[in-house]
Amino acid sequence: MRARIIYCLILVVSLSITYIFNSDASRELFLLVLVLPIISLLYTLSAHAFLTVAFLSPFIKVERGNRFNFQLLVSNNSFLIFPFVEFIAISDEGVKTLVKNGVRASLDSKEKVRISFPCEAVSRGMHSIHIKKIYVVDFLGIFKIPLSLKDIKECKVLIMPKLIRRTFNINPKSNSFDQMNQKTKADINEYTKTQGNDAGGELRGFQQGDSLRKIHWKLYAKTNNWLVRTGEDITLGKHMIALNPVINTTNSTMKNNTKTITEGEETLIECFLSVADNIFSKGNPLKLWLYDKENTRWNFFKITSIHDISALQELLAEYLFIDSHNNTNSKLLQGISTDKNSIANNISVMEGYFDGKIMLDGKVV
């Protein structure tokens, strides 16, 4: 638009000069200004047939909330020069393109150029990015000639839940007070008799990943044992976790708030992934139960290596919850069973609430 306005001003000025001076030079100048856009248009029409465009990578994996670039490979197969090629991309709601007015690039003869579009991963799942329009712009910037999009495929983007390396204090096999030897128990009991409640409630042995601030230093000086308070711990007595596929209702006014439901699901998925990673990073194998909404059954997933964490992250990218505002069927959890024990005895349950609270075995994560 700006180039067209400038050209119109130049055309008016050249016409005024021709009218005032009425000389051969002024007429030739006006004729040149008048013909130049036509020459530029014809050149661009002959050149744009030699342009090819393709996605550099047809598939991208990225964590939710991160920014990324998808790239186009633009090739000029002729000896002509492209002053400008303009690209406009669109995507579905799960991906946000950070360039509103498109991206431009210029190509020399027989040149290949990579064009990058900055984007932001908004929500989990498989999403797609399309090239909406491609224009070849002439030298003067007056004309935009659309390019055929028949051979240009879409780019698929898998947005995975964010893996947050949180410092959860989750201990599948905690060394509780009852498991300590008799001498240590006697020393602790003697200390608490003399010091009152200073011992600080339930105690267990120090484990890798525990905060040093939780160590009971007075008891260490007395018993020579590294002991920590369990007041803020999430202690699991088993190595199995089930993800409740229903977000629990705590506030009836939030039931039909789709945005709140989505945020609760995203938070629950990311917390579930982070807890699994935290437990595995401490050297503990882990078994997970995930509900398959499409086939209405529970699926078993075992974490034994770092590759399993990556596979779980990809699996959770397209995990579907049961409609939380329509279904609050807690009996689904009773469908999980093992060879000997039921879920109540063998599996910890992680569940989310509309208010954003995440619970694991009845304790806030």
C-alpha positions in Angstrom: 0.0 0.0 0.0 2.8 2.4 0.9 4.6 1.7 -2.4 1.5 2.4 -4.4 0.9 5.7 -2.6 4.5 6.7 -3.3 4.2 5.7 -7.0 1.0 7.7 -7.4 2.8 10.8 -5.9 5.7 10.3 -8.3 3.3 10.0 -11.2 1.5 13.2 -10.2 4.8 15.1 -9.9 6.1 13.9 -13.3 2.8 14.8 -14.9 3.0 18.3 -13.3 6.5 18.7 -14.6 5.4 17.7 -18.1 2.5 20.1 -18.0 4.6 23.1 -16.7 7.8 22.7 -18.9 6.2 20.8 -21.9 9.7 19.6 -23.0 10.8 16.4 -24.6 12.8 15.4 -21.5 9.7 15.9 -19.2 7.5 13.9 -21.5 10.1 11.1 -21.6 10.3 11.1 -17.8 6.5 10.9 -17.6 6.4 8.0 -20.1 9.1 6.2 -18.1 7.2 6.5 -14.8 4.1 5.3 -16.6 5.7 2.3 -18.2 8.0 1.1 -15.4 5.3 -0.7 -13.3 4.2 -2.6 -16.4 7.8 -3.8 -17.1 8.1 -4.8 -13.4 4.8 -6.7 -13.6 5.8 -8.6 -16.7 9.2 -9.6 -15.2 7.5 -10.9 -12.1 5.0 -12.9 -14.1 7.7 -14.6 -16.0 9.8 -15.3 -12.9 7.2 -16.7 -10.4 6.7 -19.9 -12.4 10.2 -21.0 -11.3 9.6 -20.7 -7.6 9.1 -23.8 -5.4 8.1 -23.9 -1.7 8.1 -26.8 0.8 8.1 -27.3 4.5 11.6 -28.0 5.8 10.2 -30.3 8.5 6.7 -31.7 8.1 6.5 -32.7 11.8 7.5 -30.8 14.9 7.4 -31.9 18.6 7.4 -29.2 21.2 6.4 -28.7 24.9 3.4 -26.6 25.8 4.2 -23.0 26.5 7.4 -23.0 24.5 8.2 -21.0 21.4 9.4 -22.6 18.2 10.0 -22.0 14.5 8.6 -23.8 11.6 10.7 -23.4 8.4 10.0 -23.2 4.7 12.5 -24.0 2.0 12.1 -21.6 -0.9 14.0 -22.4 -4.1 14.5 -20.1 -7.1 15.1 -22.4 -10.1 15.7 -19.7 -12.6 18.4 -17.2 -13.4 16.0 -14.3 -12.6 15.9 -12.4 -9.3 13.0 -12.3 -7.0 12.8 -9.0 -5.2 10.3 -10.2 -2.6 8.3 -13.3 -1.8 5.7 -12.9 0.9 4.3 -15.8 3.0 1.2 -15.7 5.2 0.6 -18.7 7.6 -2.4 -19.8 9.6 -2.8 -22.4 12.3 -5.5 -23.9 14.5 -6.2 -22.7 18.0 -3.5 -24.9 19.6 -0.7 -23.0 17.9 -0.3 -19.2 17.9 1.7 -17.6 15.1 3.6 -14.6 16.3 3.8 -12.9 12.9 0.6 -11.3 11.9 1.5 -9.6 8.6 3.5 -12.4 7.0 7.2 -12.9 6.3 9.1 -11.6 3.3 12.3 -12.9 1.7 14.3 -12.0 -1.5 16.0 -14.6 -3.7 18.9 -14.3 -6.0 19.2 -16.4 -9.1 19.5 -20.2 -8.4 19.2 -19.5 -4.6 17.6 -21.5 -1.8 16.4 -19.6 1.3 15.0 -20.8 4.6 12.1 -18.8 5.9 11.3 -19.1 9.7 7.9 -18.4 11.3 8.0 -17.9 15.0 5.1 -19.6 16.9 4.0 -20.5 20.4 2.6 -23.8 21.6 -0.7 -23.1 23.3 -2.4 -26.3 24.1 -1.8 -30.1 24.1 -2.5 -32.3 21.1 -1.8 -32.7 17.4 -2.1 -29.4 15.5 -1.4 -28.2 12.0 0.0 -25.1 10.3 -0.9 -24.2 6.8 0.5 -21.6 4.4 -2.6 -19.5 3.7 -1.2 -17.3 0.9 2.1 -16.8 -1.0 2.7 -13.7 -3.0 5.5 -12.7 -5.4 6.0 -9.0 -5.1 7.4 -7.0 -8.0 10.4 -4.7 -7.8 8.4 -1.6 -7.1 6.2 -3.3 -4.5 3.0 -2.3 -6.4 1.7 -5.7 -7.5 1.3 -8.9 -5.6 0.9 -12.1 -7.7 -0.5 -15.1 -5.8 1.4 -18.4 -6.1 -0.3 -21.7 -6.5 -0.5 -23.8 -3.2 -1.3 -27.2 -4.7 2.1 -28.8 -3.9 2.5 -27.3 -0.5 1.6 -29.6 2.4 0.7 -28.7 5.9 3.1 -29.0 8.9 2.0 -31.1 11.8 2.9 -30.0 15.4 2.6 -32.3 18.4 2.4 -30.2 21.5 3.3 -32.3 24.6 2.7 -31.5 28.3 5.6 -29.6 29.8 7.9 -31.7 31.9 8.8 -29.6 34.9 11.7 -30.9 37.0 10.0 -30.0 40.3 11.5 -30.8 43.6 8.6 -33.0 44.9 9.4 -34.9 48.0 7.9 -38.2 46.8 9.3 -41.4 48.4 7.8 -44.7 47.2 9.5 -46.7 50.0 10.1 -44.3 52.9 12.0 -45.4 55.9 9.4 -44.6 58.5 9.8 -44.5 62.3 8.3 -48.0 62.6 11.1 -49.4 60.4 14.0 -48.0 62.5 16.0 -50.2 64.7 15.2 -50.5 68.4 18.2 -48.4 69.6 17.2 -45.5 67.3 13.6 -45.7 68.5 14.7 -45.6 72.1 17.0 -42.6 71.5 14.1 -40.7 69.8 11.6 -41.6 72.5 14.0 -40.5 75.2 14.7 -37.2 73.4 11.0 -36.4 72.9 10.3 -37.0 76.6 12.8 -34.4 77.6 12.1 -31.9 74.7 8.4 -32.2 74.4 7.0 -32.0 70.8 10.3 -30.6 69.4 10.9 -33.9 67.6 8.4 -32.7 65.0 5.8 -35.4 64.4 6.4 -38.4 62.1 10.0 -39.1 61.2 11.8 -41.2 58.6 15.3 -41.8 57.4 16.9 -39.3 55.0 16.7 -40.1 51.3 18.2 -38.7 48.2 16.3 -35.7 47.1 15.2 -34.6 50.6 15.8 -31.0 51.5 18.6 -30.4 54.0 16.3 -28.0 55.8 14.0 -30.9 56.8 16.8 -32.8 58.7 16.2 -32.9 62.4 19.6 -31.7 63.5 19.1 -32.1 67.2 18.1 -35.7 66.8 21.1 -36.2 64.5 23.4 -34.9 67.3 21.7 -37.2 69.8 21.3 -40.4 67.7 23.8 -39.9 64.9 21.0 -40.7 62.4 19.9 -38.5 59.5 16.1 -38.1 60.2 13.6 -35.8 58.4 10.1 -34.7 59.3 7.4 -36.0 57.0 4.9 -33.2 57.4 5.2 -32.0 53.8 6.1 -35.3 52.1 4.0 -37.3 49.8 4.8 -40.8 50.8 3.7 -43.6 48.5 3.7 -47.2 49.8 3.4 -48.5 46.3 4.8 -48.0 42.8 1.6 -47.7 40.9 -0.2 -44.4 40.1 -3.5 -44.0 38.3 -4.7 -40.8 36.7 -8.3 -40.0 37.4 -9.8 -39.1 34.0 -12.4 -36.9 35.6 -11.7 -33.4 37.0 -13.6 -33.2 40.3 -16.2 -30.5 40.9 -15.6 -28.4 44.0 -17.4 -25.2 42.9 -20.7 -25.6 40.9 -20.2 -22.2 39.3 -17.1 -23.5 37.4 -18.8 -26.6 35.9 -19.5 -25.1 32.5 -16.4 -22.9 32.3 -14.6 -24.5 29.4 -11.4 -22.4 29.9 -11.2 -23.4 33.5 -11.7 -27.1 32.7 -9.0 -27.0 30.1 -6.5 -25.3 32.4 -7.3 -27.8 35.1 -6.6 -30.7 32.7 -3.3 -29.2 31.5 -2.1 -28.7 35.1 -3.1 -32.2 36.1 -1.3 -33.8 33.1 1.9 -31.8 33.6 1.8 -32.6 37.4 1.3 -36.3 36.6 4.2 -36.3 34.2 6.5 -34.4 36.6 5.7 -36.7 39.5 6.4 -39.8 37.4 9.7 -38.3 36.3 10.6 -37.4 39.9 10.0 -40.9 41.2 11.9 -42.5 38.3 14.8 -40.1 38.7 15.4 -41.4 42.2 15.9 -44.9 40.8 12.4 -46.2 41.4 10.6 -48.1 38.6 7.0 -47.0 38.2 3.8 -48.4 36.8 1.1 -46.1 35.6 -2.6 -46.6 34.7 -4.3 -44.3 32.1 -7.9 -44.5 31.1 -8.6 -44.9 27.3 -11.7 -42.9 26.7 -12.2 -44.1 23.1 -12.0 -47.8 24.0 -13.4 -47.4 27.5 -10.7 -49.3 29.3 -7.6 -48.9 31.5 -4.2 -49.2 29.9 -1.0 -50.1 31.7 2.3 -48.1 31.2 5.6 -49.0 32.8 8.5 -46.6 33.4 11.9 -48.3 33.4 14.1 -45.9 31.3 14.4 -42.3 30.3 13.0 -43.3 26.9 9.8 -44.3 28.6 9.5 -40.8 30.1 9.7 -39.4 26.6 7.2 -41.9 25.3 4.8 -41.0 28.2 5.2 -37.3 27.4 4.1 -38.0 23.8 1.3 -40.2 24.9 -0.1 -37.6 27.3 0.0 -35.0 24.5 -3.2 -36.5 23.1 -4.7 -37.8 26.3 -8.5 -37.3 26.5 -10.3 -36.6 29.7 -13.9 -37.6 30.3 -16.1 -34.5 30.1 -15.7 -33.2 33.6 -18.8 -30.9 33.6 -21.1 -33.8 32.4 -19.6 -36.8 34.1 -18.3 -37.2 37.6 -18.3 -41.0 37.7 -15.7 -41.9 40.3 -16.5 -45.7 39.8 -14.2 -45.7 36.8 -11.3 -46.1 39.2 -12.7 -49.4 40.4 -12.1 -50.8 36.9 -8.4 -51.1 37.6 -7.3 -54.4 39.0 -4.2 -56.5 39.3 -3.6 -60.2 39.8 -4.0 -60.0 43.5 -5.0 -56.6 44.7 -7.5 -53.9 43.9 -6.8 -50.3 43.3 -7.6 -49.4 46.9 -4.7 -51.5 48.2 -2.1 -51.3 45.4 -2.5 -48.0 43.4 -2.1 -44.4 44.3 -4.6 -42.0 42.6 -3.8 -38.6 41.2 -6.7 -36.3 40.6 -7.4 -32.7 39.8 -10.0 -30.2 40.9 -11.7 -27.2 39.2 -9.9 -24.8 41.6 -6.5 -26.0 40.4 -5.7 -28.2 43.3 -3.9 -31.5 42.5 -4.1 -34.4 45.0 -2.1 -37.6 45.1 -3.2 -40.2 47.7 -5.3 -37.5 49.4 -2.3 -35.1 49.7 -1.8 -31.8 47.8 1.1 -32.0 45.3 
